[in-house]
Amino acid sequence: MKKSALLFILPALILSSCGNTPVDPDPEMSVNYTLEALINQESEGYNLSFTMKDSYFNANATTFNKDIALLSNGKSLMVATEKTVKDFYSAMKFDKVSVNYPEHTEDTIQYAIAHKKINDFDLISVAVNGHNYGLEWKNNALLGLEGDHEGFSARANDVYTALKDYISTNSYSNYKLWITGYSRGGAISNILSHYILSKEEFAVAKKDMFVYTFEAPKGLDEDNAPKYDNVFNILYSGDTVTYMAPSEYGFARCGVDIDLYQSSLHTDEVLYNFDEDISIPEFKACPDLEDKETLETEADVCKYFFKYLSRDGESVPDQELYIPTRADFVNEVQPTVQFALAMVFTLPSEVKTQMIEDLKARGIGALALMSDPVALADFIEHYLITAEFPYEREQLVNDCKVLIRIVGTDSTLVSAFLAYALSGENDFANNLIRSFMVHYPEVGHALLKDYLANL
């Protein structure tokens, strides 16, 4: 080689070796998200951070992975709006993002599907939304007479079809799936996972299908819910929502349940460390509604509540009070429950607050409403008119008859909540209210981080 050529090449090699930083073959990506505070209304929200490495998904999906669990929790939160789920996928370097965010009706489901090339496979992500909805509560209560939960399974089939079309359109053959969802989204994700694994229309093995749900209700027929070892349902056993639809009616989740509960005192400590201004009722062991046994844990309260409502009516004096079978629920009370849920979750908060205050002001006189469907309809109608909520008077009176049947006039359940409303000193009502509050996503996130930190 000529000397002049050597003089040119050597400086270039030296500069090249000194100026370039080695490329990280597995860089860490991160995204920040502000989680709305639902319990502590004075909080501006919680600044959360989630990270991802592509190597997470080289693992076997049948082994619980704490990195994927926390990341999945982030995705299940950020799917709350079209913007935030797009922000999530952008930060994590996904492409071909497909979103479905229609206006809310009782039959809608919102979800997002995205893709990322990792090594020699395509990772396809599915995020099902379980946040920020109202009328869809009617769908949540649509059980159907047999088989899987009618409302949840219909929406799971919607996502199933969309995912199949997405894979076909993009001609993916060597792919892995990553499916997440919280609450309603968790139930639909759980059913979706079973349909994918059982219908054999997807070219994916369990080891390549990562499924993490959070606080998911039950939506599969108990005879149609295998214990897949790649489907992880992360939940708190003191959360009432995770017992719906009840096992007494034959419902279950597929996969493996992972319980975040250790003790109520531990939960309170974790929540205090997360936000010292979070305030939920303190759990207190209490007798059941008929003073036959002591409910020692939050799970005991949840189980007893559904057992109480669904037990055999022949064993008690007032057979009208109970909803013993799934068919009884569907045929007798389902439309009323759907109406009540739609009202509760779509009426403006100021209207609901005023309704509660008016009930409290009646004191013991509030019991009179639970013996007179016309009087109860008159009371509710005032607030429906104020909120311009659609209703028919005759149907409203019929719904009030059913509500009175469900809760009863002299039932211990009504007595418990009336005592709580007037004095705040009824332990059973206190515990049941707590069991709904621990469903909030900030509780689940705080407990999950504590659980993962101690693995």
N, C-alpha and C positions, 0 to 999 in steps of 0.2 A: 504494500500500500504506500502511496506517496505520502511524504512527510506533511504536505499542506493539507491533505485529507485527514490525517491523523490529528493534526492540530485543531481541526474543525469539530471532529467527532468527540474527542475527549472532554472539552468544556461542556458540550451539550449533555453528555452522560452525567457529568458531575452536577450540573444544574438540575437535571431531571431527578436525580436521586435525592437531592437536598430539598427540592421544592414541593414534592408530592407527598401528601399524607396517605398512609395505607387505608384502603376502603374497608369499612366494617361490613363483613358479609351478612350480619344479622342486626341491623340498626333497630333501635327502640323508637317507636312512634308514640306520641302522647296527645291527649285531647283534654281540655278543661270543660266542665259543665257546671252550671249553677242550678242546683236542685231546689225547686220551690218548697218552702216550709209549709206543711199542711197542719202541723200541730201547734207550733209556736208561730202564731200569726204575726207577731211583731218582728220576726226575723226577716232579713232580706234574702234569705236562701243560703244554701250551703255550697261552697266552692269545692267541687270534686275533681279529681284527676284520674285518668285511666290510661294505661300504657299497653302496647302490644309489640311483640316480636313475631316475625313470621315463623320462627322455629317452634312457637307454641303448638302449631298445628301439624308438626312432624310427629307428635305424640300419638299414642293409641287412645282413641276416644272412650274406650271402656274403662280407663283409669281416671278417677276424679283428678282434675288439674286445677290447683288453686289460682294460677295465673289466668287461665281461661274463665274460671268462675267469676273473678272480679271484673275482668274485661266484659264478660257477658252481662253482668249486672249493669255496667256502664251503658252498654248497647240497649238494654231493656229500659233504661231511664231515658236515653237520648232519642228513642223512637217516638217520644211523646208528641213531637211536631215534625212536620216535613223538613223544616229548616234545620232542626237540631240533629236529625238522623243523617241528613246530607253532610252536616259539619263533621259528624262522627266518621262517616265513610271517607270523606275527603282527608281528614287527619290521618287515617289509617291506610291511605293510598289504595283504596278500592276504586274500581271504575264500573262502568255500565250500570249505574245506579237506577233502579226502577222503583218508583214510589206510587202507592195507591192511598190517597188521602181524600176520600169523598166527604161531602157534607154529612153530618151525623143523622142517621135514621135508626130505627130499631133493628135494621138488618145489615148495617154497614160493619166493615172491619178495615182498619188501616194497617198497612204493612209496607216494608221496603225490602227489596232484594238487590244484592250487589255482588261484585266479583273481584277477586284478586288472584293474580298469577303468583304462585309460590313454588319455586324449584320446578319440578316436573308435573305438578298438578294444579288444578284450578280450585280455589276455595270459594264456595258460593255461600253467602250469608243471607239469612232470613231473619228479620226482626219484626215481631208482631206487637202492635200497640195495645196496651191495657190502661192507658192514661187518658185524662181529659175527654170524657164522653158522658152522655146523659141518657138519651133515648135507647141506646144499646142495652141498658139494664133490662128492658123488656125481653130482649133476646137472651140475656143471662138467665132469665126465669122461665124460658121456653124449654121445658124438660122433654116433652114427647112421651107417648105411652110406653114405648119399649125401645130397646137398643141404646145406642149412645145418646148423650144429651143433644136434643134436636137443634137448639140454637147454636151451640158451640161447634157441633160436627158440621153443620152447613157452612159455617165460616171457615172451618179447617179445610173443607173441600174447595172453597174459593181460593185459599192460598195454595193448596195442593196443585190445582189446575194452573195457577199463575206460575208456580215454580217449574212445573213440567214444561210449560210453554217457553219459559226463560231459558232453560237448559237446551231445549230443542232448537230454539231460534239461534242460539249462539254456538250450537254444535259441540257442546262440552261432552267429553267421554270419560276422561280421567279426572274425576272431581271428588272433592270432599264437601260436606255440608256442615254449616254452623247455624243452629236454630236457637232463638231466645225469645222470651216473653215474660211479662210480669202480670199477675192477676188474671183478668180476662184473657190478655195476650198469652199468659202462661198456660192456661187451660187449652187454648186453641193450638198453641205450639206443641203441647203434650199429645193431643189427638193427632195433629199433623204428623208428628214423628211416628206414631203407631201406623198411620196409613201408609207412610213411605216405606216402613220396614215390612209391612205385611202384604201390600198389594203387588210388590215386585215389579213396579214400573220404573224404578230408579236404579241405576247401576252404581249402587253405593252399599258398602258393607258397614256393619255396626262400628267397626274400628275406625272408620273414616267419617262418622256422623256424630258431631259434637252437639249435644242438646243440654241446655241449662235453662230451667224455668224457675220463676220466683213467685212465691205465695200463690200458687196456681190452684183454683178450684178443681173439683173432680168432674170429669166429663165423659169418661168411657164406661160402658157397661162392664161390670166387674168380671164378666166372663170373657171380656175382650180387651184385657189390660195386662199384657205380659210384663214381667219384671226385667225389662231390657237393662243390660249393664252399662249402656252408653247414654241413658237418659237420666239426668239428675234433677230432681225437683227440690229446690232449696226453699225451706219454709220454716215457719215458727208454729209449733204445735198449739200455741195459745191463740192463734189467729182464726176467728170464726169462719172467715171466707174460705179457708182451705178445707172446711168440712162440707162445703156446698159443691154440687148437689150431694145430699147425704148418703152415706153408705147404707142407711136403712132402706133406701129406695134402690139399692143395687149399683151405686156409682163408685168409680175408683179412678186412680191415675195409673198410667203405665210407667215403667222405669223404677228408679230407686229414690225414696224420700230421704232427704238429709235435713234433720231437725236442728235448728239453731238454738233451741231452748235448753238452758241449763237450770235456771231457777228464776223466779220473778225478781229476786233481789239482784241477781247478776244482770238481768235485763235492765233494771232501773239504773244500775251503776254504769253500764255501757252507754245508755241514753244520756245520762248526766254528763259523762265525759265527752260525748259527741256534741251536746248542746245543753248547758246547765239550765236553760229556760224551757226545755221540753217538759210538759206536765201531762202525765196520764194518771188515771186512778191507780192507787196502790192496790195490789192484789191481796186479798185476805181469804184464807180458807173459810168455807162456809157450809152450812147444811144444804142439802138439795131442796128443791121446792116443796117436798113433802116430808122433810125432816127424817129421812130414812138412812142417810149416809152422809159422810162429810166429803165435800169436794176439795181435795187437797192441792190440786194444781190447776193452772189455767187450761190445760187440755181437758181436765175433768169437767170444767164448766162448759166448754164447747161441746163435748160429747153429750153431756147431760141435756143441754138445750135442745139438740136435735132429737135425742131419745124421747124427751118430754113431749115434743110436738108430734112425733110420728108413731108413738106406741099404740098398741091395740086398744081401741076405744071401749071394748067390752069389759076391760078390767077396771074401768073407772065409772063413777056415777053419771057424769055428763059426757055422753058419747059424741056430742056435737063439737066438743072442744078440740079434738085431735084430728090429725091427718095421717092415718095409719099406713096408707099405701101410695105408691107413685101414681096409680090410676086415680085415687081419690084426690090427690093434689091437682093433677092435670084437669080432671073433669069438674072439680068443685071450686077450687080456689086459685088456679093459675092466672086467669084473666085479672082477678082482683089484685093479686100480688104484682103483676106486671104494671097495672095502672098505678098502684101505690109507689112502686119503685120509680116509674117515669115521673111522677109528681115530686117525689123527694129529691131526685137528682136533676131536675130541670127547673123547678121553681127558684126564683131569685133568692139569694141568701137572706135578704132583709125580710122577705115575706115569711120564710120558714122561721126566722128568729121571732117574729111577731106572733106567729102561731104558737110556738112553744111558750112564750111569755103569757099569752092568753090562757093556755092550758094551766100553767102554774098558778095563775091568778084565781082560777076556779077552785083550787085546792081539792078537798075531798069531793066537791061537786063534779069534778071531772069524771068520776065514776058513772054519773048519770048518763053521760054520752055513750057509755059502753053497754047500755041496756035499751037504747032507743035509736034505731038506724036513721030515722028521719031527723032527729035532733043532731046526730053526728054528721049527717049529710049537710044540714044547714050550717053547721060550724065550719066544715071544710069548704063548702061552696063559696063562702065569703072570700076566702083567700085565693081560690081558683079564679074568681071574677077579678080580683085585684091584680093577679098576675096574667090575666087573659089566657089562662090555660084551658084548652078545649076539653069539654066534657058534655055528657047528656044527663039531665037531672034524674031520669028514671034509672039509668045504669048506675049513677052515683049512689042512689039509695040501695040498690041491690048489692053494690060493692061494700057498702057499710054493713049490710047484713052479714056478708061473708067475713069481714074484718072482725065483727063482734063474735062470730062463730069461732074464728081462729084464736082470739085472745081470751074470750069468755068474759062474762060479766063479773063474776066473783073469783076469777082464777088467781092463784097465787102469783102467777107471772105479772098480771096487771097490778096486783097489790105491791109486788116488789118494786115495780117502776114508779108507781105512785108515791111510795114511801121515799124513793130516791129523789123524785122531783121535788117533794115537799121538804125533805130534811137532809138529803144526801147521805143517809146512813143505812142504806140497805146493801149488804155485802154482795148478794147475788147480782143485783142490777149493776152495782159498781164494777164487778168483775166482768160482766157481759159487755158493758161499755168499753172497758179496757181491751177486751178481746177484738173489738172492731178497730180501735185506735192503733193497735200494734200492726195492723195491715198496711199502714201508711208507708210509702217507699223509703222515707228517711230512717224509719225503724229497721226495716229490712237491710238497708245498706250498712247502718252502724253495726248491727249484729253480725252481718256477713264478714265485715272487716275484722271484727274481734275473733270470729270463728277461724278465719284463715290465718290470722296472726298466731294462733295457738295450735295449729296443725303440726 
